Amino acid sequence: MPESSLISGLLTFVFVCWFMVACPVGCLFFSIFSDSININGPFEKIGVAFTNLIFIPLIMIGNIIDGITSPFVSPEMRTAINNRNNLRA
């Protein structure tokens, strides 16, 4: 996988924009739809479904990107990642 600062910058920009829009909107809807009056009601189910619609694709995309890029991690970095608790001072 060619390392390009342009591709990396674009991916970072897309994910930052996604989080800056999706997180506040999702939190707003979730707080509106799951108040104490509506516990286990239809609006709470809508809020949970909306939250899952936003965050599950992000987690899946992150796992896919991690799976694609993991073979290109240098052996020294893998050792550091695997032994991160031992390397702390």
C-alpha positions in Angstrom: 0.0 0.0 0.0 1.7 3.2 -1.1 2.1 5.7 1.8 0.7 9.0 0.7 0.3 12.0 2.9 -2.5 13.2 0.6 -4.5 9.9 1.1 -3.8 9.9 4.8 -4.9 13.6 5.1 -8.1 13.0 3.1 -9.0 10.0 5.3 -8.3 12.0 8.4 -10.4 14.9 7.1 -13.3 12.6 6.3 -13.3 10.8 9.6 -12.9 14.0 11.6 -15.8 15.6 9.7 -17.9 12.4 10.2 -17.3 12.5 13.9 -17.8 16.3 14.2 -21.2 15.9 12.6 -22.4 12.4 13.5 -21.4 12.5 17.2 -23.3 15.7 18.2 -26.3 14.8 16.1 -26.4 11.2 17.5 -26.0 12.4 21.0 -28.7 15.0 20.6 -31.2 12.5 19.1 -30.3 9.9 21.7 -30.8 12.4 24.6 -34.1 13.6 23.1 -35.5 10.1 22.4 -34.5 8.4 25.6 -35.8 10.6 28.4 -37.2 9.2 31.6 -40.8 9.5 30.3 -40.1 7.3 27.3 -38.0 4.4 28.8 -38.4 1.3 26.6 -40.7 3.3 24.3 -40.6 3.6 20.5 -38.6 6.8 20.6 -35.8 5.2 22.6 -35.7 2.4 20.0 -35.3 5.0 17.3 -32.5 6.7 19.2 -30.6 3.4 19.7 -31.1 2.4 16.1 -29.9 5.8 14.9 -26.8 5.6 17.2 -26.0 2.1 15.9 -26.5 3.3 12.3 -23.7 5.9 12.9 -21.2 4.0 15.0 -21.3 0.4 13.7 -20.1 1.4 10.2 -17.3 3.5 11.7 -16.1 0.5 13.8 -16.4 -1.8 10.8 -14.5 0.6 8.6 -11.8 0.9 11.2 -11.4 -2.8 11.5 -11.2 -3.2 7.7 -8.6 -0.4 7.4 -6.7 -2.1 10.3 -6.9 -5.5 8.5 -5.6 -4.0 5.2 -2.8 -2.0 6.7 -1.6 -4.5 9.4 0.7 -6.5 7.0 2.6 -3.2 6.2 3.5 -2.5 9.9 7.2 -2.9 10.5 8.4 -5.7 12.8 9.8 -3.2 15.3 6.4 -1.5 15.6 4.6 -4.8 16.0 7.0 -5.7 18.9 6.3 -2.3 20.5 2.5 -2.8 20.1 2.6 -6.3 21.4 4.7 -5.3 24.4 3.3 -1.9 25.1 2.6 -2.6 28.7 6.2 -3.8 29.3 7.6 -0.7 27.6 6.0 1.7 29.9 8.3 3.4 32.4 
